């Protein structure tokens, strides 16, 4: 018996090596897929818990808003208006009394560049209860005012420093007059001080 094998048209293939290589690759891909599916399911479950926590917090916020609205309606009644107004007045006085000029000037001295002087300083409370300082400064150059704003931005005691208005100073020697606004954040460890 004679066998004719034409190796040029049908080369010999070792199927065992082929399946070993491809089987290993497919197995690794299947393992990676299982890991990704497990990670996705775990993330989805964590997201579900987060959604539940968010919903609970939103319910608590809604409850507090309802309590606040009820209390505000009670205070807005005609028989309670005088008590409410007196309370707001006294709270405003307490906030103003707790304002420490010494601390503010100490912080301003620390951030104030040379050749720049504070001409006026007006503290005001915002609706959010924050102390906003409106300062009028005079200096030799505009660069000194810009430096003040940058130093205030880098300070822990001042936030949102902004150059609101600038104009040439009325001095014959030149210079600049500017208005700078910033929110003052008193140092928590310093107390109220006078």
C-alpha positions as CSV (number, residue, x, y, z in Angstrom):
1,X,0.0,0.0,0.0
2,X,1.3,3.4,-1.0
3,X,0.4,6.7,0.6
4,X,0.9,10.0,-1.2
5,X,1.3,12.9,1.1
6,X,1.7,16.3,-0.5
7,X,3.2,18.5,2.3
8,X,3.2,21.5,0.1
9,X,-0.6,21.8,-0.1
10,X,-1.5,20.4,3.3
11,X,1.2,21.0,5.8
12,X,1.3,19.0,9.0
13,X,-0.4,20.6,12.0
14,X,0.0,19.6,15.6
15,X,-3.6,20.1,16.9
16,X,-2.5,19.5,20.5
17,X,-0.1,22.6,20.5
18,X,-2.8,24.7,18.7
19,X,-5.5,23.8,21.3
20,X,-3.0,24.3,24.2
21,X,-2.1,27.8,23.1
22,X,-5.6,28.9,22.2
23,X,-7.2,27.1,25.1
24,X,-4.9,28.9,27.5
25,X,-5.7,32.3,25.9
26,X,-9.5,31.7,26.0
27,X,-9.3,30.5,29.6
28,X,-7.4,33.7,30.6
29,X,-10.0,35.8,28.8
30,X,-12.8,33.9,30.5
31,X,-11.2,34.4,33.9
32,X,-10.7,38.2,33.2
33,X,-14.3,38.4,32.1
34,X,-15.5,36.7,35.4
35,X,-13.4,39.1,37.4
36,X,-14.8,42.1,35.6
37,X,-18.4,40.8,36.0
38,X,-17.8,40.2,39.7
39,X,-16.3,43.7,40.1
40,X,-19.2,45.2,38.2
41,X,-21.8,43.4,40.4
42,X,-20.0,44.5,43.5
43,X,-19.8,48.2,42.3
44,X,-23.5,48.0,41.4
45,X,-24.4,46.8,44.9
46,X,-22.3,49.5,46.5
47,X,-23.9,52.1,44.3
48,X,-27.3,50.8,45.4
49,X,-26.3,51.3,49.0
50,X,-25.1,54.8,48.2
51,X,-28.4,55.6,46.5
52,X,-30.2,54.4,49.6
53,X,-28.0,56.6,51.8
54,X,-28.6,59.6,49.5
55,X,-32.3,59.1,49.6
56,X,-32.3,58.8,53.4
57,X,-30.3,62.1,53.6
58,X,-32.6,63.8,51.2
59,X,-35.6,62.7,53.3
60,X,-33.8,64.1,56.4
61,X,-33.1,67.4,54.6
62,X,-36.8,67.6,53.5
63,X,-37.9,66.9,57.1
64,X,-35.6,69.7,58.4
65,X,-36.8,72.1,55.7
66,X,-40.4,71.3,56.8
67,X,-39.5,71.9,60.4
68,X,-37.8,75.2,59.5
69,X,-40.8,76.3,57.4
70,X,-43.2,75.4,60.3
71,X,-41.0,77.4,62.8
72,X,-40.7,80.3,60.4
73,X,-44.5,80.3,59.9
74,X,-44.9,80.3,63.7
75,X,-42.5,83.2,64.0
76,X,-44.1,85.2,61.2
77,X,-47.5,85.2,63.0
78,X,-48.5,88.7,64.2
79,X,-48.3,87.8,67.9
80,X,-44.8,86.5,67.6
81,X,-43.2,89.2,65.3
82,X,-42.0,91.4,68.1
83,X,-40.2,88.4,69.8
84,X,-38.7,87.4,66.4
85,X,-37.5,90.9,65.6
86,X,-36.0,91.4,69.1
87,X,-34.3,88.0,68.8
88,X,-32.8,88.9,65.4
89,X,-31.6,92.3,66.7
90,X,-29.9,90.7,69.7
91,X,-28.3,88.0,67.6
92,X,-27.0,90.7,65.3
93,X,-25.5,92.6,68.3
94,X,-23.9,89.4,69.6
95,X,-22.3,88.7,66.1
96,X,-21.1,92.3,65.9
97,X,-19.7,92.1,69.4
98,X,-17.8,88.9,68.7
99,X,-16.0,90.7,65.8
100,X,-12.4,91.2,66.8
101,X,-10.9,94.4,65.4
102,X,-7.5,93.4,66.9
103,X,-7.4,90.1,65.1
104,X,-8.5,91.6,61.8
105,X,-5.9,94.2,61.9
106,X,-3.3,91.7,63.0
107,X,-4.2,89.5,60.0
108,X,-4.2,92.5,57.6
109,X,-0.8,93.5,58.9
110,X,0.5,90.1,58.1
111,X,-0.7,90.1,54.5
112,X,-0.3,93.8,53.7
113,X,2.5,94.6,51.2
114,X,4.8,97.5,51.8
115,X,3.8,100.9,50.5
116,X,0.0,100.1,50.7
117,X,-2.2,101.6,53.4
118,X,-5.7,100.9,54.6
119,X,-7.8,104.1,54.4
120,X,-11.2,102.6,55.5
121,X,-12.5,99.2,56.6
122,X,-16.2,98.3,56.7
123,X,-17.3,94.9,58.1
124,X,-20.7,93.6,57.1
125,X,-22.5,90.3,57.7
126,X,-23.9,88.6,54.6
127,X,-27.2,86.7,54.6
128,X,-25.2,83.5,55.1
129,X,-23.8,84.9,58.4
130,X,-20.3,85.4,57.0
131,X,-18.2,88.6,57.7
132,X,-17.5,90.5,54.6
133,X,-14.8,93.2,54.7
134,X,-14.9,96.1,52.3
135,X,-11.5,97.8,52.4
136,X,-10.3,101.0,50.7
137,X,-6.6,101.0,50.2
138,X,-4.1,103.5,48.8
139,X,-0.7,102.6,47.4
140,X,2.1,103.7,45.2
141,X,1.4,101.2,42.4
142,X,-1.4,98.9,41.2
143,X,1.0,96.0,41.6
144,X,0.9,96.5,45.4
145,X,-2.9,96.2,45.4
146,X,-2.7,93.0,43.2
147,X,-0.1,91.6,45.6
148,X,-2.5,92.3,48.5
149,X,-5.3,90.3,46.7
150,X,-3.0,87.4,46.0
151,X,-1.7,87.3,49.7
152,X,-5.3,87.4,50.9
153,X,-6.2,84.5,48.6
154,X,-3.3,82.5,50.1
155,X,-4.3,83.3,53.7
156,X,-6.5,81.1,55.8
157,X,-8.2,84.1,57.4
158,X,-9.5,85.7,54.1
159,X,-11.5,84.0,51.3
160,X,-12.7,85.2,48.0
161,X,-10.5,88.3,47.9
162,X,-11.4,90.5,44.9
163,X,-10.3,93.8,43.6
164,X,-13.7,95.6,43.0
165,X,-12.7,99.1,42.0
166,X,-9.6,101.1,41.4
167,X,-8.8,104.7,40.4
168,X,-5.9,107.1,40.4
169,X,-5.2,108.5,43.9
170,X,-5.9,112.2,44.4
171,X,-2.3,112.8,45.5
172,X,-0.1,114.9,43.2
173,X,2.6,112.2,43.5
174,X,0.4,109.7,41.8
175,X,-0.5,106.3,43.1
176,X,-3.7,104.2,43.1
177,X,-6.8,104.0,45.3
178,X,-8.6,100.7,45.3
179,X,-11.5,98.9,46.9
180,X,-10.9,95.3,47.9
181,X,-13.6,92.9,49.2
182,X,-13.0,89.7,51.0
183,X,-14.7,87.3,53.4
184,X,-13.1,87.2,56.8
185,X,-12.8,83.8,58.5
186,X,-11.8,84.2,62.1
187,X,-9.3,81.7,63.4
188,X,-11.1,79.0,65.4
189,X,-8.4,78.6,68.0
190,X,-8.1,82.3,68.8
191,X,-11.5,82.8,70.5
192,X,-13.6,86.0,70.1
193,X,-11.0,88.4,71.5
194,X,-11.5,92.2,71.7
